[in-house]
Amino acid sequence: MNLLVTGAFELTEERRRVLEQGGYTVFFQRDEREKTEAPDRYDAVICNGLFLYQDWRTFPRLKTVQLTSAGLDRIPAAQMREKGIRIFNASGVYSAPMAEWAVGGILALYRGLPFFWKNQEKKNWEKNRALRELCGKEVLICGCGSVGRAIGARLSAFGCRVRGLDLTPDRDAPFEIFSPKQTDEALRRADVVVLTLPLTAQTRHFLDGRRLALLKEDALLVNAARGALIDEAALVENLQEGRLFGCVLDVFEEEPLPEQSPLWDFARVLISPHNSFAGEGNGERLFALIQKNLLPQEGTA
């Protein structure tokens, strides 16, 4: 079987050896934006955004796609599955670093770290008594998959009252889950709203102008999923009007975030460049998942 691995995954010599021992002839394409040579030879692909640039229908032998991302929004998943192609995402691989990023951002704003960082640069000794406590806050996790559950677990340890909102109300989670019909009620109650939903036609602009207006005036908003979950223009309008305590944003409707975006200029908006997933354990976690999904397991035919 022929396996195409793109530059979205770090293919070390040891990992190549393991894949070859599992029965694959391994090919490597560093840049997913470049045209894939001889796409009709591949039985399996490990990639991220390859099919944003290549027509998947030019891969007639394709039977398996292993994504290096948790989301499925970069591939035509429904069409591929109709053709019998198995699709695996990277669920669980990035949960720990993304959860730590979310908690770190919330604490940074609540405990006034940007204020102290700026004063440190100026060697200015100034106290700030208008700091917030995370303990006791009501947190709404919108999207109770592996990332959402990891964030919820860490915030629970800080004494937060964690609840979830999910498109699948019967999803197993270690906290109470609201149904989609209770979305407005759940948003009104939350001190902190965390977005970890997948981006679909149903969830695009999940937080539109109407729903943003439901949030408490001092609510804190965190987005670790996809930028298009929020109507960015409506968010800017709310911030300009002095609503919301602040935002912790890793993803945006347009990436890179344009220099002219007003989001850069708000004192209590923390911006990172779609970087929350980064962590030194990702490679090993992802390769363990690849082996599970692509290589024959003991006891199977």
N, C-alpha and C positions, 0 to 999 in steps of 0.2 A: 504494500500500500504506500502511496505517495502522500507525504504530509508537507504542507507549506506552513512555515513559521515566519511571521512578520516581525519587524523591529519593535512591535508593541510588547514582545516578551523577550527577556534576556536569555538567549540560547547559549548557555555555556557548553563546553566540550563534554562535561559530565552529563548534562541533561540531554544533549544530542545522543550520547552513547546509550542512555536509558531508553530513549524513544526508539532508537535503531534496534536494540535488543527486544523491544516490544513488537517488532515486525514492520516498522516504518522506514522508508527511504526519505530522509529529511532534506528539504530544500529551504533556503532562507531568502527572504526579500526584506531588506532593511526599511525602505520607504513605502508605506501603503499607498501613497499617492501616485507612484510610478506604475506603469502598465505591467501587469503580471504576465510573464512569459509562459506560454503553453498552459493556459489555465485548464485545458481539457485533460490534463494528466493527474490532477489532484483528487484524492479521495477524502482528505481531511484538511482543515485549515485552523491554525491558531492565530487570532487576529483581534484587532479592536475596531478600527474604522475602515477596513479594507473595502467593504461593500458600499461605502459611500462613494468610492472612486472607480470600482470595477463592477460590471454587470454580473451578478451571481449566476445568471443563466448561461454565461460562457464557461461555467464550471460543471459540465454535464455529469461527471463522475462523483461529484461532491455528495458525501453521505453524513459528514460530521463537521460542525463548526463549534470550536471552543473559543469563546470570547474572553478577553482579558479584562473586560468591564463587567460591572454588575447589571447595568441597564441593557435593554434590548432595543433601544430606540435608534440604534445605528445600523440595523439590518432589517430587511423585510421579513420578519419572523414568521408571520402567518403564511406567506407565500412559500417560504422555504419548507415549513412543516407540511404543507399540502403536498409537496413533492417528496415527502418522506425523509427530509434531512433532519438529523438530530442536532439540537442546539443546546449548548451548555453555556451558562454565564459564570461569572466569578463570584457568585454569592458567598458571602462570609469572608472573603479574602481581605477586604479592606475595612471590615467593621471596626476593628480595634483602633487603627489610626484615625478613622473618621470620627469615631466617638470621642477620642481624646481631643481632636481638633474642636469639636462642637463644645465640649465642656470647657476647654481652655478659652475659647472665644467668649462664652457666657461669663466666665469668671473674670476675664480681662475687663469687660465693660462694667460688671457689677462692682468689682473691687477697684475700679478707677485706674487701671494700669497705664492706659495711654497718657493720662494726666501726669502720673509719676515719671514715665519715660521721658516726656518732654521736659519736665523740670530737672531730671537728671542730666540731660544734655546741656541745660543752661546752668547746672550746679546751683539750682534754686531750692532752698529748703522751705517747702510750703505744705502744710497739712491740708487734707481733704476729708471733711467729716460727712460729706453727702454720699457715703458709700452704701451699697445694698448688700443684703444677705441672700444667698441662694437657698439656704435652709427654709423650708416652709412654703416655698413657691409652688404653684400649680403649673405643671408642665404638660403640654399636649404634643405627643409625638404623632405626626401625620405621616403614616406609612410604617407599618409594624413588621417589616422584614428584618433581616439580620442586622442591618445598620441601625434601624430604629430601636430594636430591642437592646442593642449594645449601648446606645446613648441613654436609653431609659434606665438600664441597670446602673450605670455610673451616676446618673442624676439622683436615683433613689438613694444611693449611698450618701449623698449630700443632704438627705432629709427632705427631698422634694416629694410632692404628691404627683406621681406620674400616671397619666392616662394616655390612651392611644386612640387614633382615628384611622380606620383602615377600610379599603374598598371591599375587603373580604371580612365581614364581621365575625365569622367563626374562626378566624386565624388564632392559633395558639400563641399567647403572649403572657408574660408574668405580671400584667397589669390590666385594669379594666379597659375595654375597647368600645368606643362609641361606633355606632353604625353610620353610614353615609347620610342617613336622614337626620342625624343629630349634629351635623357639621356646624351649623350656625351656633347652636347652643354651646358646643364644645369650644369654639373659637372665642365666644364671649367670656368664658370662664377662665381662660388661660392667662397666666403671667408670662410664660415663655412658650412660644410656638416653634416647633422644630419640623422642618420639611425633609422627609426622606422617601417621598413617594416616587414611583416610576413616572416618567413622562409619557403620557398617552394622549389620544384625542380627548379623552374624558377628563384628564387632569391638567391639561394646558390652561394656564391662567387660573389654576385652582384658587389662588388668592387674587381675585380681581378687585376692582374698586369697591364693590359692594361688600365683599367679605373683609377687606382690609379695614373698612369702616366699622366692622363689628368688634375688632380687637380693642382691648383696653388701651387707653391713651398712653399708658406707661408700659405696654407689653414689649417684650424683646423677641425679635424674629430671627430665626436661624435657618439658612438654606444650605444643605449639604448634598442636594440631589441634582436638580436640573434648573437652570435659570428661568426657563419658560413656565415653571410652576407659578411664578409671580408676574403679574402685570407690572412691569418695571416702571412705566410712566405713572401709574397710579401710586406705586410705592414712593416714588420721588415726591409726588404731590403731597402725600401724607406726611413725609418727613419735613417738607418745606413748611407745612402748617403746624409743625411742632408736635405732631402725634407720634407715638411710639417712643419707648425709651432708647431703642437703638436696634441695630441689625448686625448679624454676623453672617457674611455672605462669601461663599466660595465659588458660586456658579452664577452665570448671567445669561440674559437672552442673546446677547452678542458677545462672543469671546474671540480675542481679548476684549476686555471692557474698554470702549473708546475713551480717549483722553478727555473728550468733552462731556462725558457723563457726569451729571451732578452728584452721583453717588460717591465719587472720590472726595468730595468736599465736606461731607457731614462729619462732625467731630465724633459722633458715636455710631459710626458705621465702620466695621472692620472688614477689610477686603483682602482676600487671598486669591491667587490666580488658578482656580480649579486644582488645588494642591492638597486638599484635605486627606486624600487617600494615601499620601506618601508615608512610608514606614519601612524600616529595614527588614521586617519579617515578611513583606509582601511576596517576594520572589519564591521563597520556600513554601508558603501557603498556597500560592497559585500553582506551583509545579506539583504539589501533592494532589491538588484537585485535578490537574491535567492527567496525571497518572491514573487516578480513579476513573475518570471519564473516558480516556482514550486507550488505555492499555488493558489487555485481558486480565481478569482477576482470577486468583486461585479458586479452583472449584467450578469455574465456568468453562463452557465449551469454546 
